[in-house]
């Protein structure tokens, strides 16, 4: 009970601090929603999600992207976060991915996928420029969103993403595979570009992928 009161007090302090604390408030709200405390009423989630939406709307696109880079690979990432970062293209173009996946890079990814997950992880790191930790998290994401972001943000193309999905998820059922393939179309290209750039430039922001 004391811990909950302390955390709620901290949220109120961040909210009262105004614009300078908006990014910290959004990150704290995401953390709570991703790992919903057992002693919090389930009905209260809607209130936290509403506050997160209001807070994200007041942030610059670059700040929203930075928060997304931390949380979108987490299990049960807040749907509000997806709506503000993945399913709508931001107006800011800064921070786009610096490199496109060339034909040799795409070929290397496909060949690596045929050799196993470890080889594909190394290929994601060497051909697309992701730190090894992020490459591992990309492959560990069971939803397929992270791999879709990596392929779309690096302009590897839908065909490469589809092939990688089928090669790495051959034990998935038809419905599960379809949902992973649909993730590619759901992601705005410029958002994927910014997320890829963030993953390349700041290894400290490695998200925790769902087991």
N, C-alpha and C positions, 0 to 999 in steps of 0.2 A: 504493500500500500504506500509506504514512504517513497519507494523508488518511483512509483507511478506519479505521485504528486510532484516529485522533483522534476520528472521529465515533462509533465504538463506545464509546470511553472517555467521551465526552460523554453518551451514552445511559445508561451505567452510573451516571454521576454524578447524572443526573436521577432515575433509578430509586431511587438510594440516598437522595435528598433527601426522599422521602416525599410526603405529600399536597400540600404547597405547590407542588411541581413537576409534579404529575400532568398538568395541562393542557399544559404545555410539552413533556412527554414524549410525550403523545398527538399533538400537532402535529408534532413531529419525526418520529415513526413514520409519520404520514400522508405527510409530505414524502418520506420514503425509499421508501415503497410506491408512491406516485404516479410518482416518477421513479427507478425501481429502478436503482441503480448497476451499471454493466457488470461491475465486478470483484467483485460479490457473487454468491454461488452462488444459482441459482434455487430450489433446494430450501430455502434459508433463509427464503424468503418466508413459509412457514407459521409459522415461529417468530416472525417479526415481527408477523404478523397475530394470533397468539395473544396476544402481549404487548399489542398495541393493544386487543384485546377486553377483557383484564383491566384495562387502564388506563382505558378508557372506562367500564367498569362501576363504577369508583370515583369518577367525576366526577358533579357535579350536572348535572341536565338542561340548565340554562342554559349550562354550560361545554361540554357536548357539542354544543349547538346552535351556539355560537360557532365551534367547530372545523368543524362541518359547513358553515357559511356560507363558510368559506375554501376547502374542498376538494371539495364535492360537484359542482361544475361542472367540475372538472378531469378530464382524460382518465384512465381507469383508476383512479378513486377506489376506495379499499379497500372490499371488500364488507363487511368488519367494520363500517366506518363507517356504511354503509347500514342494517345490521341494528340498530345502536344508536340511529340518529337518524331514519331515514325510515320504517321498517317497523313501528315500535312507538310507541304514543303515550306520551309522558312524563307524569308525574304533575303536573308544574309547569305552571301556566297563565299565569304572568307573562310579559310580553313579547309577548302576542298582537298580531296586526295591529290597528292602531287604526282602520282604515276598511274598510268593505265596498264592493265595486264596485257602484255604483248602476246602474239601467237606462241612464241616459245614458252612464255610463262604459263599460258593456258594449257599447253601440251604437257608441261612439267607437272602441273597440278593433277591432270587426269592420270598421268603415268604413276604419280606418287600415290593417288587414291587406290590404284590397282594393287599397290604393294603393301597397303595397310595404313592404319591410323598414324603410326609414328612417322612414316615417310611423308604422309600428307601434312602433318603438323610442321615438319621441317620445311616442306615446300611452301606452306603459307607464310612462314617466317622469311625464307630466303627470296621468294618471288614477289610477294606482296608487301614485304617490309614490316610485318608485325613482330613485336617482341615474342619470344618463345612462349611466355606465360599467356599472352593473349591468344596466340595461335591454338594453344591447348584448350583455353576456355571456349573458343569459337567451335571447336569440334565437340566439346562436352555439352554444349547447349542442346537439350533434347527437343526443343521446339523447331530447330532449324533456322530461327530468325538470325542468329549470329552469322551463320554461314551465308545466308542470303545477303546480309549487310556487307560481308566481306567481298562477295562476288559482285554485287551491284555497285558498291562504292568504289571498287577497283576496275569497274567496267570489264570484268571477265565475261559477262554475258549470261543470259538465262540458260542457254544450252549447257554451259559449263557447270552452272549451279545445279541444274537438273541431274547431270551425269554424276556429279560429286555426291548429291543426295542419294541417288540410287546405289552408288558404289559403296557408300559408307553406312547406309541404313538398310542393308539387304534383308535384315530380319524383321523389319517393320511390316505391319499389315498394310493393305491397300489404302484404307482410310487414313492411317497415320502418315503414310508417304504423301498422299494427296495434300494433307494439311501443311506439310513441310514445303512442298512445291509451291503452294499458294502463297507462302510467306514472301516470296520474291516480288510478286506483283503488288503486295500490300505496302511495300516500303518505298517512300519517295526517294528518288535518286540523289538529290542534293543532300538529303538527310543522311543517307548511307555514306555519301562522300565525306561529310563532316565527321561522322562517327569513325570512319576508317582513319581519317587524319588524326583524330584524337587518340585512337588506339596506337597509331604509329609513334606519336610524339610524346606520350606520357605513360610509360609503363607502370607508373605508380597508381594509375587509375584502373588497374586490372579488375574487372568484375568477378564475382564468385559465381561460376556456372552451377546450375542445378546438377545434383548427382543423378 
